[in-house]
Amino acid sequence: MFAGLVRYLDSIVARDPAPRSRWEVLLYPGLWAVAWHRVAHALFNARLFFLARAVNHLSRFLTGIDIHPGARIGKHLFIDHGFTVIGETADIGDNVTIYQCVTLGGTNPANGVGGKRHPTLEDNVIVGSGAQILGPITVGQRARVGANAVVTDDVPEGATMVGVKARSTLVKAETWAQDFIPYGTPCKEGGEPAGPRIEGLEAEVAALRAQLEELLAERDAAKKADAPASRTRTRS
């Protein structure tokens, strides 16, 4: 058990440069929220729903993180900073990183049956701050969800999703970034899908400016050519 805790702490230190030691990580609200959830989830599975909810409410009061007792969480989940909501039927794999103010939200089935209505995050997923992942969708392994993205469709393995509604950057994570991506948000040129489009628009604007300048030059030349003829007609 102690060895497992050490591995968990080390996995957080590997993803967060802020702590100077494992002891600091023991003060992280995300770590305590996951620990309280383990207790609540065991009570939930034992069908002690009221006690599970009571533990959940205590955890939310102490950590600012709301994890429904029914959510299934794998190993080494790191919730950085907190203020995160994880719904009842959410499934989270191993080594997942979730930053602050993230919602793993559910949909309201039209038939009134609960069922699977929250997202599934597979192993090594990173979810940036403020992201909203909604509905019974699957976020594939090693996928990255950028800050403030709104995801309502399945995310392929290794994809990086940005924007509202979220779209893929078309560059798989393993293609250009083997290492951990803080906040799941690419900040380099390799991850910006709008780059080629912006360059094309800039080239088009430059061409239009050149055409405009050419037209203006032709107009000025025509005015100068008409000016002597106008003065000759005036004298006669």
N, C-alpha and C positions, 0 to 999 in steps of 0.2 A: 504493500500500500504506500509506504514512504517512498519507495523507488518510483512508483507511478506518479506521485505528487511532484517529485523532483523533475521527472521528464516533462510533466505538464508545465511547470514553472520555466524550465529551460526552453520549451517551445514558445512561450510568450516572450521571453527575453530575446529570442532569435528574431521575432517579428516586431519588437518595439525597442528602439535604442535608448529610451528614456530611463529605465531603471538601472541603477548601479549594482544591484544585487537581487537575488531571489527574494530577500526579505521585503523589498519594496513591492514586489509583485503581489505578495500576500495581502497588501492593503488595497489592491485594485477592486473596485465594485463589480466588475465583470466576473472576476474569479469567484467572488462570494455569491453572485447571482446564479452561476452555474452550480455551485455547491448546494445552495438551497434548492435549486431545481431538482437535483438528484434525489433529495429527500421527498419533495412534492411529487415527483414522477413515480417513485416507489409507492407512495400512498395512493396515487391515482390508479396505478395498476392493481392495487389491492382493493379497489372500488371504495376507498375511503375518501370520497370526493370532497366532503366538507373540510376534512383535515388537510387535504391537498391544497384546497383553495386558501385555507388559513395560512399555510406555509408560504404560498405564493404571494399573498398580500403582505406578509411580514417582509419577505424578500424585496418586494417592490418598494415598500416604505424605506428600507435600509439602503437599497442600491439604486433606486430610480430605474430599474430594468424589470420589465414585465414579461415573464416567460410562462405561458400557460402550462399547467402541470402535465397536460397530455402530450406536449411536444416531445419529439424523440431527438436526442442530441448525441452525437458521437464523441470521440476522444478529442481533447485539446482544442475545444472551442475557445476563441479569444474574443471577448466583447470589449472593445476599447472605449473608455469614457462612460458609456451607458446611454440612458434614455432611449432604449430600444424596446420594441414590442415584437414578440414571437408568438404566433397563434397556435391553437390547439393541435391541428393536424400537420404542423410543420415538421419536416424531417431534415436534420442537419448532419452531414457526414463528418469525417475526421479532418482536423487541422484547418477548420474554417475560421476566417477572420471577419468580424463585423464591427464597423466603426459606429460612432454615435448617431442617434436619431434615425435609425433604420427601422422599417416596418416590414415584417413578413406577414402580410395581411391575407385575409380570406375573402372569398366571394360568397354571395348569398344564393344558394341553389334555388331555382325556380320551383322545384318539386317539394321544397321544404325539408328535404332529407339532408342531414349534416354531411356525412361522408368526407372524402378528402377535398378540402377547400383551401389549403394553404400550400406554400411552395415547398419544394424539395431542393436543398442545396447539397450537391455532391462534394466529394473530398477536395480540399485545398482551394475552395472558392474564397474570393475576397469581395466584400461588399462595402463600398465607400459611404461616407457620411451622408445622411439625408436620403439615401436611396429607398425606394418603395418597390418591393417585389410582391405582386398581388396575384392571388389565384393559385389553383393546383398545377402549377407549372414546374418544370425541372430546369435548374441551372447546372450545366454540366461541369465535370471536373476541371479544375484550374481556370475556370471562367472568372472574369473580373467584371464587377458592376460598378461603374463610375459614380462619383458623388452626385447626389440629387437626381439620378436616373430613375425613371419609372418603367418597370419591366412587367409586362403582362403576357408575354409569349415565352416559349421555351428558349433557352440559351444554349447554343452548341458548346461542346467541350472546347475549352481553351479560348473562347471568344471574349472580347472586351466590349462591353455595352456602355454607351454614353447617350445622354440626351433625354428629352421628353417628346414623345414616346421613345423609349430607348432603342437604339439601332447599333448594329455591330460596326466596329471600326474596320472590319474586313481584314484585320491583321491578327492572326491567332497569337495568343500570349506566348506560346512556346517558340514561335517563329522569331520574335525580336526581343523577348525579355524572359530569360530563364529564372531570374531571381524574383524575390518578393516585391510586389508593387504596393507601396503605401496607399491607402484609401482606394485601391483598385482603379485609380484614375491615371491614365497615361499622360505624362506631361511633356514628352519629347515628340519630335516631328514624326517618328515612326508610328505613333499611335493616333495621329490626327487624321481622320477620314476626309476632312474638308480641305486639306492642303492642295491637292491637285485641282480641285474645283475652283478654289480661290485664285490659283495661278492662271487658270484658263479665263476666268472673269477679268482679271487684271490685264491679260493680253488683249482681250476683246475691247476693253475700255481704251487701251492705248491705241488700237487700230481705229476706233471711232474718233478719237481725238485727232489722229493724223488726218483722217478724211475731212473732219470739220475744218482743220487748219487749211487744208488744200482748197476747200470750197470758199473759205473766207478770202484766201489769197486771190482766187479767180475772180471773186466779186469785186475786190479792190482794184484789180487790174482792169476789169471791164469799166468801172467807174472812171478811172483815169483816162481810158481810151475815149470815152464819151464826152469828157470834159472839153477838149479843144473843138470838137464838132459843135457843141452847144454854143460856145462863145462865137464861132464863125457865123452861125445862123442868127445870132443876136445882133451882130454888127451889120449884116446885110439887111 
